[in-house]
Amino acid sequence: DFCTGSYDFAPVDGDFELEQFDTEVTHDQAEMIPLMRAAKAATERRGADFKLFASPWSPPAWLKAPNPIQPTRPTITFPGNRSMLGSAKPMGLSRDAKALRAWAKYFGKFADAYKAQNLSLWGFTVQNEPEFSAPWEACRWNASDTAAFVAEHLGPELKTTHPELLLFVFDHNRDHMVAWGDEIYGGPAAKYVDGLAFHWYAGGLLRDLDGAVAHYAVDTAAAKFPSAKLLPSEGCNCPGIRDSDLLRAERYAHDILRVLKSGAVGWVDWNLLLDHTGGPNHLGNDCDAPIHAANKAGTEVSVQSYYDVIGHFSKHAPPGSRRVRTDVRGAYAAAASSTAASATVGLELTLWPCEGPDGFPTPRQSWRVQDDTTFLELVDATKADDPWHVYCVSDVNDPNLETLALASCEWGKEHNGTATGRFALPASGQIVETKSDLCLQFAP
């Protein structure tokens, strides 16, 4: 979607052998390839290895399945509302064997074309955001169809034509990455797959929580699939540009620290450079970037604080670095009685080393059971006069995150405890959520 319009390199309907494939990758010649060559040259001048991977948003429209929903914008459309915009469900690609073979072959053709431009690829992901029928370029897949496509078509194709390339699956919000890993690594596709790519989002939450939740999923994936390379393939601050927003910079730093702790092999920003509006984006999905044009003409740029965050990790954790030990703990100048917790609805809860001196817990670890409601409240004295910013523990595991999270205490009071847990601390020593009669424990 971050382009001025849809494009592909095999536009001829019915060309299943891809004889008309644009081997010159003409669309990319004007701006994209020169920029990649410049980045490669700069990387190699430092003695580093330039890694370039490709992720498809959509196959050519003529290879896709008929879609009952019309495209949201004027675009090249084949019969059955087949366009690069949007996707049929549960699978956006046609299930015809000729289409499956052609799409697998397309990956190899694309790698050949870029190699001819002196830009050899490092790897592919099978599909960007396969669980989302986005209004922009998209192609829906589920884990089982992806596994079959990799095992029967894409894996053998790349193994034969480009055995040097890595192949990553999933490439979507990390709260679902373990389920995809179970499917992929539990069958014949596993021998062709090098890892799981994932985005820093967790579906259905506030955008200010992007990068702040579902780290448990990365931990679980690292434990369950030890041979898999875990690639954070998209982080991005959306919507729009917010100059000098330190929260956005802090989220980048915290997420990079956290996923590296879990064993991630890198970290990828979606858009390092955008225009003055957070585009160009032909579907209006404008976002922020570490560097953006400061005016419409593009004669000046603004460099944001999270550009320095990326630079810091790039400098001090170069390729080949290995994590040997981590110990991340909070340090506060004052106790919870005078320090804001900076919490919000949706933040997941976890077990963590105890912080603060005896009797003075830090604001992240200060709790009380409310006498009138039996809600388990996060104590934040700075919000005492603002009831809608007082947070309590939810009553059930979030279905996406599979963890407890913060909920609004006030919402729970006004809706008879809806979404808010009621807790007791009996003599047994267990912390019991009394509505469900379940006890608090660490995740297995």
C-alpha positions in Angstrom: 0.0 0.0 0.0 3.0 2.4 0.4 3.2 3.1 -3.3 1.2 5.2 -5.8 -0.7 2.2 -7.2 -0.9 -1.6 -7.6 1.7 -3.3 -9.8 3.1 -6.7 -10.6 5.5 -8.2 -13.0 3.3 -10.9 -14.7 0.3 -8.9 -16.0 -0.8 -11.2 -18.8 -3.9 -13.2 -18.0 -3.4 -17.0 -18.5 0.4 -16.8 -18.7 0.9 -19.7 -16.3 4.5 -20.4 -17.5 5.3 -16.7 -16.9 6.8 -16.3 -20.4 5.8 -12.6 -20.3 7.3 -12.0 -16.9 9.0 -8.5 -16.7 12.6 -9.6 -16.1 13.7 -6.0 -16.1 11.4 -5.3 -13.1 10.6 -2.0 -14.9 8.4 -0.5 -12.2 11.2 -0.6 -9.7 13.9 0.9 -11.9 13.1 4.6 -11.4 13.4 4.9 -7.6 13.4 1.6 -5.7 16.4 -0.1 -7.3 18.7 3.0 -7.2 17.8 3.4 -3.5 18.6 -0.3 -2.7 21.8 -0.1 -4.6 22.8 3.0 -2.6 21.9 1.2 0.7 23.9 -1.9 -0.4 26.9 0.2 -1.3 26.8 2.1 2.1 26.5 -1.2 4.0 29.4 -2.8 2.2 31.6 0.2 2.7 31.3 -0.6 6.4 32.3 -4.2 5.7 28.8 -5.5 6.5 26.6 -7.9 4.6 23.6 -6.3 2.9 20.4 -8.5 3.4 17.4 -7.9 1.2 14.2 -9.9 1.6 10.9 -9.7 -0.3 7.3 -10.1 0.9 4.4 -10.2 -1.5 1.2 -8.2 -0.7 -0.8 -9.8 -3.6 -0.3 -12.1 -6.5 -1.2 -10.8 -10.0 -5.0 -10.3 -10.0 -5.6 -13.0 -12.7 -4.1 -15.6 -10.3 -6.5 -14.8 -7.5 -9.8 -16.4 -6.5 -13.1 -14.7 -7.2 -14.0 -12.2 -4.5 -17.6 -11.4 -3.6 -16.5 -7.9 -2.5 -15.7 -5.3 -5.1 -12.4 -3.4 -4.9 -12.6 -0.2 -2.7 -10.8 1.8 -5.4 -10.7 1.8 -9.2 -8.1 -0.7 -10.3 -7.4 -3.4 -12.9 -10.0 -6.0 -12.3 -10.6 -9.4 -13.9 -14.0 -11.2 -13.9 -15.2 -12.2 -10.4 -13.9 -9.0 -8.8 -10.4 -10.3 -9.0 -8.0 -7.5 -8.3 -4.9 -7.0 -6.3 -6.9 -5.0 -3.8 -8.7 -7.1 -1.1 -9.0 -10.9 -1.0 -11.4 -13.7 -1.0 -11.7 -15.9 2.1 -10.3 -18.3 3.3 -7.8 -18.2 0.5 -7.1 -15.3 -1.9 -5.1 -17.3 -4.4 -6.9 -19.6 -6.9 -6.8 -23.2 -5.8 -6.3 -24.2 -9.5 -3.0 -26.3 -9.7 -1.8 -24.1 -12.6 -2.2 -21.0 -10.5 -0.4 -22.5 -7.5 2.5 -23.6 -9.7 2.6 -20.2 -11.4 2.7 -18.3 -8.2 5.5 -20.5 -6.8 7.4 -19.9 -10.1 6.9 -16.2 -9.7 9.1 -16.1 -6.6 12.0 -17.7 -8.5 11.5 -15.3 -11.4 11.5 -12.3 -9.1 14.7 -13.5 -7.4 16.4 -14.0 -10.8 15.3 -10.5 -12.0 16.8 -8.8 -8.9 20.0 -10.8 -9.1 20.4 -9.5 -12.6 20.2 -6.0 -11.1 23.1 -6.9 -8.7 20.7 -7.2 -5.8 20.7 -10.8 -4.7 17.9 -11.6 -2.2 18.5 -13.1 1.2 15.0 -14.6 1.5 11.3 -14.4 1.1 8.2 -14.4 3.3 5.3 -16.3 1.8 2.8 -13.6 2.3 2.4 -10.3 4.1 -0.4 -10.4 6.7 -2.1 -13.5 5.4 -4.9 -13.3 8.0 -6.1 -9.8 6.8 -8.4 -9.2 3.8 -7.1 -5.6 3.6 -8.6 -3.0 1.4 -5.2 -2.5 -0.2 -3.1 -5.2 -1.9 -3.8 -8.5 0.0 -4.1 -12.2 -0.3 -5.7 -14.3 2.4 -4.1 -17.6 3.6 -4.6 -19.8 6.6 -1.9 -21.9 8.2 -2.9 -25.2 6.7 -3.2 -23.8 3.1 0.2 -22.1 3.5 1.7 -25.4 4.7 0.3 -27.2 1.7 1.5 -24.5 -0.7 5.0 -24.5 0.7 5.2 -28.3 0.9 3.9 -29.0 -2.6 4.9 -25.9 -4.7 6.9 -23.1 -3.3 9.4 -25.1 -1.2 10.4 -27.5 -4.0 10.5 -24.6 -6.5 13.0 -22.6 -4.4 14.9 -25.6 -3.3 15.5 -26.4 -7.0 16.1 -22.8 -8.4 17.3 -20.9 -5.4 18.5 -23.2 -2.6 20.5 -20.3 -1.1 17.4 -18.3 -0.2 15.7 -18.4 3.2 11.9 -18.8 3.5 9.8 -17.4 6.3 6.1 -18.1 7.0 3.4 -16.2 8.8 4.5 -12.5 8.6 1.6 -11.2 10.6 0.6 -10.1 14.2 2.7 -12.1 16.7 -0.2 -13.1 18.9 -1.0 -15.9 16.4 2.6 -17.0 15.5 2.6 -20.1 17.7 -0.5 -21.6 16.1 1.1 -21.0 12.7 4.3 -22.6 13.9 2.4 -25.6 15.1 0.9 -26.2 11.7 4.1 -25.5 9.7 6.6 -27.3 11.8 4.2 -30.2 12.4 4.2 -31.4 8.8 6.2 -31.8 5.5 6.5 -28.0 4.9 9.0 -27.8 7.8 11.9 -29.0 5.7 11.6 -26.0 3.4 11.0 -23.3 6.1 13.8 -21.4 7.8 11.7 -19.4 10.3 8.7 -17.4 11.4 8.3 -13.8 10.5 6.0 -11.7 12.7 4.8 -8.1 13.1 4.8 -6.2 16.3 1.1 -5.6 16.4 -1.5 -7.7 18.3 -4.9 -7.6 16.7 -7.8 -5.6 18.1 -5.8 -3.4 20.5 -5.2 0.3 20.7 -2.5 1.6 18.3 -0.6 3.0 21.3 -0.1 -0.7 22.4 1.6 -1.7 19.1 4.9 -3.2 20.2 3.9 -3.4 23.8 2.0 -6.7 24.0 2.2 -10.4 23.0 5.9 -10.9 23.7 4.9 -14.1 25.4 4.2 -15.5 21.9 7.8 -14.9 20.8 9.0 -16.6 24.0 6.7 -19.6 23.3 7.7 -19.8 19.7 11.4 -19.8 20.6 10.9 -22.6 23.1 8.6 -24.7 20.8 10.5 -24.3 17.5 14.2 -24.1 18.4 15.4 -24.5 14.8 13.3 -21.6 13.6 14.8 -18.2 12.9 12.4 -15.6 14.5 12.3 -12.5 12.3 10.4 -9.3 13.5 9.5 -8.3 10.0 7.4 -5.2 10.6 7.4 -2.5 13.2 5.8 0.9 12.5 4.1 3.8 14.3 0.6 4.5 13.0 -1.4 6.4 12.2 0.1 9.6 10.8 3.2 11.6 11.7 3.8 12.7 15.2 7.1 14.7 15.4 8.9 14.5 18.7 6.7 11.8 20.1 9.0 10.1 22.6 6.5 7.4 23.4 6.9 6.1 19.8 10.7 6.1 20.2 10.5 4.3 23.5 8.2 1.6 22.1 10.8 0.9 19.4 13.6 0.6 22.0 11.5 -1.6 24.4 10.3 -3.9 21.7 13.8 -4.4 20.2 15.2 -5.2 23.6 12.3 -7.6 24.3 12.3 -9.6 21.1 16.1 -9.8 21.1 15.8 -11.2 24.6 13.5 -13.9 23.1 16.0 -14.9 20.5 14.9 -12.8 17.5 17.5 -12.6 14.6 16.9 -8.9 13.8 14.3 -6.2 13.7 12.7 -4.5 10.6 11.2 -1.1 10.4 8.4 -1.0 7.8 9.2 2.4 6.4 12.5 4.2 7.2 11.6 7.2 5.0 8.2 8.6 4.0 6.8 11.9 2.6 5.5 14.8 4.6 2.1 13.2 5.1 3.3 9.7 6.1 2.9 8.3 2.6 2.7 8.0 -0.4 0.0 5.5 0.3 -2.6 5.0 -2.4 -5.2 3.7 0.1 -4.7 6.4 2.7 -3.0 4.1 5.3 -0.5 6.8 6.3 2.0 6.1 9.0 5.0 7.6 10.8 8.7 7.1 9.9 12.0 7.7 11.5 12.8 10.1 8.6 10.1 12.0 6.7 10.0 14.9 4.3 9.5 18.2 6.1 7.6 19.8 3.3 5.6 18.8 0.2 8.5 19.5 -2.2 10.7 17.1 -0.2 13.6 19.6 -0.1 14.0 19.1 3.7 13.7 16.1 6.0 12.8 15.7 9.7 14.8 13.0 11.6 12.9 11.7 14.6 14.2 10.3 17.8 13.5 6.7 16.9 15.9 6.9 14.0 18.6 7.1 16.7 17.0 4.1 18.5 17.5 2.0 15.4 21.0 3.4 14.9 21.9 2.6 18.5 21.1 -1.1 18.1 22.5 -1.3 14.6 25.8 0.0 15.9 26.1 -2.0 19.1 24.4 -5.2 18.0 25.8 -5.8 14.5 25.1 -9.0 12.5 26.7 -12.0 14.2 26.1 -10.7 17.8 24.9 -13.2 20.3 23.0 -12.4 23.5 24.7 -13.9 26.5 22.6 -12.6 29.4 19.8 -10.1 30.1 18.5 -8.7 33.3 15.9 -5.9 32.7 14.5 -4.2 35.8 12.8 -1.0 36.5 14.4 1.8 38.5 12.3 4.6 40.0 13.3 7.6 41.9 10.1 7.5 44.0 7.6 4.8 45.0 4.1 4.3 43.6 2.6 6.8 45.9 4.0 9.6 43.8 5.0 8.1 40.4 2.5 7.6 37.5 2.2 4.0 36.4 1.7 5.0 32.7 -0.8 2.1 32.3 -3.7 1.7 29.9 -6.5 -0.8 29.1 -5.1 -3.8 27.3 -1.6 -4.0 28.7 -0.9 -7.7 29.5 0.3 -8.8 32.9 3.3 -11.0 33.6 5.5 -12.2 36.4 8.7 -10.1 36.9 11.5 -9.6 39.4 10.3 -7.6 42.4 11.1 -3.9 42.2 11.4 -1.2 44.8 12.5 -1.3 48.5 10.4 -3.2 51.0 7.0 -1.6 51.6 7.5 0.8 48.6 6.7 -1.2 45.4 7.2 0.5 42.0 4.0 1.7 40.2 4.0 -1.4 38.0 3.8 -3.7 41.0 1.6 -1.9 43.4 -1.8 -3.7 43.9 -4.7 -3.8 46.3 -8.1 -5.7 46.4 -10.8 -3.1 46.5 -13.1 -3.7 49.6 -16.4 -2.8 47.8 -15.9 -4.6 44.5 -13.1 -7.1 45.2 -11.5 -5.9 42.0 -7.7 -6.3 41.9 -6.6 -2.7 41.4 -3.3 -1.3 40.1 -2.6 1.4 42.6 -1.7 4.7 40.9 -2.0 7.7 43.3 -1.5 10.1 40.4 -4.9 9.0 38.9 -6.9 9.0 42.2 -9.1 11.9 40.9 -9.6 10.4 37.5 -11.6 7.1 37.9 -11.6 6.3 34.2 -7.8 6.0 34.4 -7.8 3.6 37.3 -7.1 0.0 36.1 -7.9 -3.4 37.4 -7.2 -7.0 36.3 -9.5 -8.5 33.7 -11.7 -11.5 34.6 -10.6 -13.9 31.8 -7.6 -14.5 29.6 -7.6 -12.3 26.5 -8.6 -14.7 23.6 -5.9 -13.3 21.4 -3.1 -12.9 23.9 -3.9 -15.8 26.2 -2.9 -13.7 29.1 -4.6 -11.5 31.7 -4.6 -7.8 30.9 -5.7 -4.5 32.5 -9.3 -3.4 32.3 -11.1 -0.3 33.4 -12.2 -0.5 37.0 -14.9 2.1 36.4 -16.3 0.2 33.4 -16.5 -2.9 35.6 -18.4 -0.9 38.3 -20.9 0.5 35.9 -21.5 -2.9 34.2 -21.7 -5.2 37.2 -18.2 -6.5 36.9 -18.2 -7.1 33.1 -14.6 -7.8 31.9 -13.2 -7.1 35.4 -12.1 -9.9 37.7 -13.2 -10.3 41.3 -10.3 -11.5 43.5 -9.9 -13.0 46.9 -6.8 -13.9 48.9 -8.0 -16.9 51.1 -5.9 -18.4 53.9 -4.7 -21.0 51.3 -2.4 -18.3 49.9 -3.8 -18.6 46.4 -5.1 -15.5 44.5 -8.6 -16.6 43.3 -10.7 -15.0 40.6 -14.0 -15.7 42.3 -16.3 -15.5 39.3 -14.5 -18.3 37.5 -13.0 -20.0 40.6 -9.6 -20.0 38.8 -6.3 -19.2 40.5 -3.6 -16.9 39.3 -0.4 -18.7 38.1 2.4 -18.2 35.7 2.0 -19.3 32.1 3.1 -22.9 31.5 
